Amino acid sequence: MKYGIVLFPAKKLQDLANSYRKRYDPHYALIPPHLTLKTPFEASDEEVKAISKELRSVANKLSPIKLEVQKISSFSPVNNVIYLKVEPNDELMELHTELHSGSLDSKPEYSFVPHITIGQKLSDAEMADVLGQLKMQDNHHIELVDRFHLLYQLDNGAWTVYETFILEKGEL
């Protein structure tokens, strides 16, 4: 089965992202707005049990993460993807590192650019037009995220939560 690991932002930021995604992201119906921490990977039922145990261990030693969005950006010209740029911080980078080491060891396909996708698979002309409009808007947002999620992909391509992990370093 295919799995992935993400952070889901709070409803306010999800609503903002969805206001764009419903027009510009063909994956809108398959997964809520999210920040990908570990791209999709294959695992058996036995392997995912061990992965869940490792993720609980990671969550127990890390603190909640500040998610700060300051602007809209894109991966153009490499990919026609528009996103809410999440400012990197120590906690977020540490979580990403932990999710790619130990028994979770894997080499990410791309360097980690924290973001929440709001548009993808756009034509070059559409990309330039939409990005130009969106960059003029103020999209500053700050929140604290205290959990991350292991998702699995259903047969129809949609993603659903397999397990949620609370970041609880320093909590009782």
Contacts in CASP RR format, 6 or more apart in sequence:
PFRMAT RR
TARGET T0000
AUTHOR 0000-0000-0000
METHOD contacts of the structure
MODEL  1
MKYGIVLFPAKKLQDLANSYRKRYDPHYALIPPHLTLKTPFEASDEEVKA
ISKELRSVANKLSPIKLEVQKISSFSPVNNVIYLKVEPNDELMELHTELH
SGSLDSKPEYSFVPHITIGQKLSDAEMADVLGQLKMQDNHHIELVDRFHL
LYQLDNGAWTVYETFILEKGEL
1 42 0 8 1.000
1 43 0 8 1.000
1 44 0 8 1.000
1 45 0 8 1.000
1 48 0 8 1.000
1 152 0 8 1.000
1 153 0 8 1.000
2 40 0 8 1.000
2 41 0 8 1.000
2 42 0 8 1.000
2 152 0 8 1.000
2 153 0 8 1.000
3 40 0 8 1.000
3 41 0 8 1.000
3 42 0 8 1.000
3 43 0 8 1.000
3 48 0 8 1.000
3 51 0 8 1.000
3 150 0 8 1.000
3 151 0 8 1.000
3 152 0 8 1.000
3 153 0 8 1.000
3 162 0 8 1.000
4 36 0 8 1.000
4 38 0 8 1.000
4 39 0 8 1.000
4 40 0 8 1.000
4 41 0 8 1.000
4 150 0 8 1.000
4 151 0 8 1.000
4 152 0 8 1.000
4 159 0 8 1.000
5 36 0 8 1.000
5 37 0 8 1.000
5 38 0 8 1.000
5 55 0 8 1.000
5 99 0 8 1.000
5 148 0 8 1.000
5 149 0 8 1.000
5 150 0 8 1.000
5 151 0 8 1.000
6 31 0 8 1.000
6 34 0 8 1.000
6 35 0 8 1.000
6 36 0 8 1.000
6 37 0 8 1.000
6 148 0 8 1.000
6 149 0 8 1.000
6 151 0 8 1.000
7 34 0 8 1.000
7 35 0 8 1.000
7 37 0 8 1.000
7 65 0 8 1.000
7 67 0 8 1.000
7 145 0 8 1.000
7 147 0 8 1.000
7 148 0 8 1.000
7 149 0 8 1.000
8 14 0 8 1.000
8 32 0 8 1.000
8 33 0 8 1.000
8 34 0 8 1.000
8 145 0 8 1.000
8 147 0 8 1.000
8 149 0 8 1.000
9 17 0 8 1.000
9 33 0 8 1.000
9 34 0 8 1.000
9 35 0 8 1.000
9 67 0 8 1.000
9 116 0 8 1.000
9 143 0 8 1.000
9 145 0 8 1.000
10 143 0 8 1.000
10 145 0 8 1.000
12 141 0 8 1.000
12 143 0 8 1.000
13 33 0 8 1.000
13 67 0 8 1.000
13 69 0 8 1.000
13 84 0 8 1.000
13 116 0 8 1.000
13 141 0 8 1.000
13 143 0 8 1.000
14 32 0 8 1.000
14 33 0 8 1.000
16 84 0 8 1.000
16 139 0 8 1.000
16 141 0 8 1.000
17 33 0 8 1.000
17 84 0 8 1.000
17 116 0 8 1.000
17 118 0 8 1.000
18 28 0 8 1.000
18 32 0 8 1.000
18 33 0 8 1.000
20 82 0 8 1.000
20 118 0 8 1.000
20 119 0 8 1.000
20 134 0 8 1.000
21 27 0 8 1.000
21 28 0 8 1.000
21 33 0 8 1.000
21 117 0 8 1.000
21 118 0 8 1.000
21 119 0 8 1.000
22 28 0 8 1.000
24 82 0 8 1.000
24 118 0 8 1.000
24 119 0 8 1.000
24 120 0 8 1.000
24 122 0 8 1.000
24 130 0 8 1.000
25 117 0 8 1.000
25 118 0 8 1.000
25 119 0 8 1.000
25 120 0 8 1.000
25 121 0 8 1.000
26 120 0 8 1.000
26 121 0 8 1.000
27 117 0 8 1.000
27 120 0 8 1.000
29 158 0 8 1.000
30 157 0 8 1.000
30 158 0 8 1.000
30 159 0 8 1.000
31 151 0 8 1.000
31 158 0 8 1.000
31 159 0 8 1.000
33 116 0 8 1.000
33 117 0 8 1.000
33 118 0 8 1.000
34 116 0 8 1.000
35 67 0 8 1.000
35 86 0 8 1.000
35 114 0 8 1.000
35 115 0 8 1.000
35 116 0 8 1.000
37 95 0 8 1.000
37 96 0 8 1.000
37 99 0 8 1.000
37 148 0 8 1.000
38 99 0 8 1.000
38 100 0 8 1.000
38 104 0 8 1.000
38 106 0 8 1.000
38 108 0 8 1.000
39 108 0 8 1.000
39 109 0 8 1.000
40 153 0 8 1.000
41 106 0 8 1.000
43 51 0 8 1.000
48 150 0 8 1.000
48 152 0 8 1.000
48 162 0 8 1.000
50 103 0 8 1.000
51 103 0 8 1.000
51 104 0 8 1.000
51 150 0 8 1.000
52 150 0 8 1.000
52 162 0 8 1.000
52 163 0 8 1.000
54 102 0 8 1.000
54 103 0 8 1.000
54 104 0 8 1.000
55 99 0 8 1.000
55 104 0 8 1.000
55 148 0 8 1.000
55 150 0 8 1.000
55 163 0 8 1.000
55 165 0 8 1.000
56 165 0 8 1.000
58 95 0 8 1.000
58 98 0 8 1.000
58 99 0 8 1.000
58 104 0 8 1.000
58 165 0 8 1.000
59 147 0 8 1.000
59 148 0 8 1.000
59 165 0 8 1.000
59 166 0 8 1.000
59 167 0 8 1.000
59 168 0 8 1.000
60 168 0 8 1.000
60 169 0 8 1.000
61 169 0 8 1.000
62 91 0 8 1.000
62 94 0 8 1.000
62 95 0 8 1.000
62 98 0 8 1.000
62 167 0 8 1.000
62 169 0 8 1.000
63 91 0 8 1.000
63 167 0 8 1.000
63 169 0 8 1.000
63 170 0 8 1.000
64 91 0 8 1.000
64 144 0 8 1.000
64 145 0 8 1.000
64 146 0 8 1.000
64 167 0 8 1.000
65 89 0 8 1.000
65 91 0 8 1.000
65 92 0 8 1.000
65 95 0 8 1.000
65 144 0 8 1.000
65 145 0 8 1.000
65 146 0 8 1.000
65 167 0 8 1.000
66 89 0 8 1.000
66 91 0 8 1.000
66 92 0 8 1.000
66 142 0 8 1.000
66 143 0 8 1.000
66 144 0 8 1.000
66 145 0 8 1.000
67 86 0 8 1.000
67 92 0 8 1.000
67 141 0 8 1.000
67 142 0 8 1.000
67 143 0 8 1.000
67 144 0 8 1.000
67 145 0 8 1.000
68 86 0 8 1.000
68 87 0 8 1.000
68 89 0 8 1.000
68 141 0 8 1.000
68 142 0 8 1.000
69 84 0 8 1.000
69 85 0 8 1.000
69 86 0 8 1.000
69 87 0 8 1.000
69 116 0 8 1.000
69 139 0 8 1.000
69 140 0 8 1.000
69 141 0 8 1.000
69 142 0 8 1.000
70 85 0 8 1.000
70 87 0 8 1.000
70 139 0 8 1.000
70 140 0 8 1.000
71 84 0 8 1.000
71 85 0 8 1.000
71 135 0 8 1.000
71 139 0 8 1.000
72 82 0 8 1.000
72 83 0 8 1.000
72 84 0 8 1.000
72 85 0 8 1.000
72 118 0 8 1.000
72 131 0 8 1.000
72 134 0 8 1.000
72 135 0 8 1.000
72 137 0 8 1.000
72 139 0 8 1.000
73 82 0 8 1.000
73 83 0 8 1.000
73 85 0 8 1.000
73 115 0 8 1.000
74 80 0 8 1.000
74 81 0 8 1.000
74 82 0 8 1.000
74 83 0 8 1.000
74 127 0 8 1.000
74 131 0 8 1.000
75 81 0 8 1.000
75 83 0 8 1.000
75 113 0 8 1.000
76 127 0 8 1.000
76 131 0 8 1.000
79 120 0 8 1.000
80 120 0 8 1.000
80 121 0 8 1.000
80 122 0 8 1.000
80 123 0 8 1.000
80 124 0 8 1.000
80 126 0 8 1.000
80 127 0 8 1.000
81 117 0 8 1.000
81 119 0 8 1.000
81 120 0 8 1.000
82 117 0 8 1.000
82 118 0 8 1.000
82 119 0 8 1.000
82 120 0 8 1.000
82 122 0 8 1.000
82 127 0 8 1.000
82 130 0 8 1.000
82 131 0 8 1.000
82 134 0 8 1.000
83 115 0 8 1.000
83 116 0 8 1.000
83 117 0 8 1.000
83 118 0 8 1.000
83 119 0 8 1.000
84 115 0 8 1.000
84 116 0 8 1.000
84 118 0 8 1.000
84 139 0 8 1.000
84 141 0 8 1.000
85 113 0 8 1.000
85 114 0 8 1.000
85 115 0 8 1.000
86 92 0 8 1.000
86 114 0 8 1.000
86 115 0 8 1.000
86 116 0 8 1.000
87 114 0 8 1.000
88 112 0 8 1.000
88 114 0 8 1.000
92 114 0 8 1.000
93 112 0 8 1.000
95 148 0 8 1.000
95 167 0 8 1.000
96 112 0 8 1.000
96 114 0 8 1.000
98 104 0 8 1.000
100 106 0 8 1.000
100 107 0 8 1.000
100 108 0 8 1.000
118 134 0 8 1.000
119 130 0 8 1.000
122 130 0 8 1.000
145 167 0 8 1.000
146 166 0 8 1.000
146 167 0 8 1.000
146 168 0 8 1.000
147 164 0 8 1.000
147 165 0 8 1.000
147 166 0 8 1.000
147 167 0 8 1.000
148 164 0 8 1.000
148 165 0 8 1.000
148 167 0 8 1.000
149 161 0 8 1.000
149 162 0 8 1.000
149 163 0 8 1.000
149 164 0 8 1.000
149 165 0 8 1.000
150 161 0 8 1.000
150 162 0 8 1.000
150 163 0 8 1.000
150 164 0 8 1.000
150 165 0 8 1.000
151 159 0 8 1.000
151 160 0 8 1.000
151 161 0 8 1.000
151 162 0 8 1.000
152 159 0 8 1.000
152 160 0 8 1.000
152 162 0 8 1.000
153 159 0 8 1.000
154 160 0 8 1.000
END
